[in-house]
Amino acid sequence: DAPLYYGWLNAKTLFYALAHTPRTQNPQAPSPIAAPQLDKILDATGLAGLRSVSFAYRETRDGSQVNFFVAAPEADRKGLIKIFAAAHKSAVPQSFVPADAVKFWRWRLDGQDGWAALEKMLGDISPMATAGLNSAIDMANANAKRTDPDFDLRKNLIENLGDDFISYQKAPAGKSLADMNNAPSLYLIGVQKGEPAATAIKDLLSLSLSRRQKPAEPRNFQGHKIYTVPLPGARVSGAAAPHSLYISSSSGYAALSTDVSTLEEYLRSGEKPPKPLSGTPGLVDAAQHVGGTGGGLFGYQNQREVLRFLFKTLKNQDANDSGGGVNPMVALPKAVRDWLDFSLLPDYDPVSKYFYFSVYAGNTTADGLSFKFFAPRPPQMK
């Protein structure tokens, strides 16, 4: 069971050295505002409480596995480390998550405890940060009450948060990079009361995203209200951005999507459930390699379908440059791009047998946080 690769970082020594590194200020241009001390930031975010970070990579007949472990004793856990520590609850894909989802994750984070930890972290860094956050919430309440007298961001959203966050994405409908950027996806926020949360999110986003456009009246869909928030019409390298964000609630979740058909599919899943992702062949066995789905975090990716689209994109990158897409190679230096010619990639179908799917899971113990990734060997390769 020895790993092929192993790495270890002495996080305690690293962050101690960073916290105690002398800071110098330019006497010719002193800052009028006192910047937070680095040691305060590291302590408040919880990074100073880390002991070590390690990883191990293994190859077996069953597949490839990577394990990460963040040694963070529970007694010293605070800030970001506390916020992202998932509860020991089921993160199995719900029955409404469709089998044709190419990406999925579910994270059992306690929203209210996380918000309290965020407020404490900001206060430990700087009292001004907490004051700024509270001021922003008060301003949002005051502005929203002009059109919605019942708006209360803390009551309707923050104090309404549950302990379940879910996201899944389907394959893009088209073949361009613009389609890839706008792939149908759904985000679900667990809440105690769905309609007040959906209304609060709609009002809050309307204030920040659509100051020049009045949101449309909500539309009824099988007993659920669907709110539409116009999005800015910005374009990124010729790829059109989504026109609107759609918001609704059902079954203890506030739901958000830029694709209304995906949102509607979720809303009618109670009466017409789809073929579930949880029934995917091999998924249950793969989940056992990452510790199961009971640790509070579980994710899935259909690598075969994701890479199918990526192959087509890279092989046609010249066409994408002139066809309104976003060339993924532009992030690389030109000298590197000149070395690469993805038009020489083979057709995808003959090599698709080398790809399958992958899963990952997280687990929190008294000693720290562990994350495991596993890619089972494709059936055609066994």
Order of alpha helices (4+ residues) and beta strands (2+ residues): beta-alpha-alpha-beta-beta-alpha-beta-alpha-alpha-alpha-beta-alpha-beta-alpha-beta-beta-beta-beta-beta-beta-alpha-alpha-beta-alpha-alpha-alpha-alpha-beta-beta
